[in-house]
Amino acid sequence: MLTGKETALLNAATDLIKEHGMIALNMSDVHKKAGYSRAAQYQSFSDKNSLLAALCMSCLLYTSDAADDMQCV
């Protein structure tokens, strides 16, 4: 389960990726867009890779939940 802070950071990262692409994603931009300090961000995600991994997991869980709700028969 994600905290409110983690959700805000992941949402900010998602928005920035949509706007500028994944390669241009900058951790400084993420915490500023989410409204958190740099220290608060690094308490949740130690680096860009851990942030992206959490974002991927969140997308996979969402997709999995959506697939479970589908009735294919």
C-alpha positions in Angstrom: 0.0 0.0 0.0 1.4 3.4 -1.0 1.3 6.4 1.3 -0.2 9.7 0.2 3.2 11.1 -0.3 4.3 8.2 -2.5 1.2 8.4 -4.5 1.7 12.1 -5.0 5.3 11.5 -6.1 4.3 8.8 -8.5 1.5 10.9 -10.0 4.0 13.8 -10.4 6.5 11.4 -12.1 3.7 10.2 -14.4 2.8 13.7 -15.4 6.4 14.6 -16.1 7.0 11.5 -18.2 3.9 12.3 -20.3 5.1 15.9 -20.7 8.8 15.4 -21.4 9.5 11.6 -21.7 11.2 9.1 -19.4 14.8 10.0 -20.2 14.2 13.6 -19.3 12.7 12.7 -15.9 14.5 14.5 -13.2 14.1 13.7 -9.5 14.3 17.4 -8.6 11.3 18.1 -10.9 9.3 15.3 -9.3 9.4 16.4 -5.7 8.8 20.1 -6.7 5.7 19.1 -8.8 4.4 16.9 -6.0 4.9 19.6 -3.4 7.4 17.8 -1.3 11.0 18.5 -0.2 13.9 16.6 -1.7 14.5 14.9 1.6 10.9 13.7 1.8 11.2 12.3 -1.7 14.4 10.4 -0.9 12.8 8.9 2.2 10.4 7.1 -0.1 12.5 6.6 -3.2 16.3 6.4 -3.0 16.9 7.2 -6.6 15.3 7.4 -10.1 15.4 3.7 -10.6 13.4 2.9 -7.4 10.9 5.6 -8.3 10.5 4.1 -11.8 10.3 0.5 -10.3 7.5 1.6 -8.0 5.7 3.3 -10.9 5.9 0.1 -13.0 4.6 -2.0 -10.1 1.7 0.4 -9.6 0.8 0.2 -13.3 1.1 -3.6 -13.2 -1.2 -3.9 -10.2 -3.7 -1.5 -11.8 -3.7 -3.6 -15.0 -4.0 -6.8 -13.1 -7.0 -5.5 -11.1 -8.7 -4.3 -14.3 -8.1 -7.7 -15.9 -9.6 -9.5 -12.9 -12.8 -7.4 -13.3 -13.2 -8.4 -16.9 -15.4 -11.3 -17.7 -14.2 -13.1 -20.8 -16.7 -15.9 -20.8 
